[in-house]
């Protein structure tokens, strides 16, 4: 019989395996940078919400390749302590490579469920596009709250349940494929999950879509996603043909549903890392 602890350990191992290298993540990032309608970019939009003031301490969990911090040395320089962390050592190694010319960054391998810092250590904690992977999300959020200072802020971006994956999967309905999203932490339910731990939670939505002109790029994107395994099992020629059939004037427009939450430990105080 598998114990609860063993199940959670297996889940964490699966996440480590999925993100052991940056190849698939880079495939997903590239389609957004190439075809997004909103040219601000999701990463830049997220960063525009950060209130990083002089002397704050910042911890990012699940930093991935670290590319979001390219061009943001000024923000990093404001921090008394700035830590990028990831569950995957391979991903963290990629972040070190990407940001090799940037100073003032510490790198740590960290599981959000067991953050190795004392209570009230950080003004800001960041966890973008990763909370839906956490086996014990409640435990992870409690850990975030524990290491935040009394007036600290938690920033976390995620996707919605009616965006790209739902749309793309719907194109393959005739092949018996159904949309089965990972809905453990989305724009629809994230606020309630955060409010179980944080008293002050706000949601922000990012307006965007993809306009894809090369179907093969989308084929590669689909094959990089564990959440679209069934579509990925179809012959590549079939996937590409279905996508091309739904193009209008050579363009396939795909809706996005992305956004972020901010959450604070308390509703009062100086809000040194807050939205202001």
Secondary structure, DSSP 8 states (H G I E B T S, - for coil): ---HHHHHHHHHHHHHHHTSSSHHHHHHHHHHHHHBS-TT-HHHHHHHH----TT-EEEESS-TT-GGGTT-HHHHHT-SEEEEEES-HHHHHHHHHHTTT--S-EEEE-BTTB--S-TT-EEEEE--S-GGG-TTHHHHHHHHHHHEEEEEEEEEEEE-TTSHHHHHHHTTGGGT-------SS-TTTHHHHHHTT-SEEEEEEE--EEEE--HHHHHHHHHT-GGGHHHHHS-HHHHHHHHHHT-BTTBEEEE--EEEEEEES-SSS--TTS--
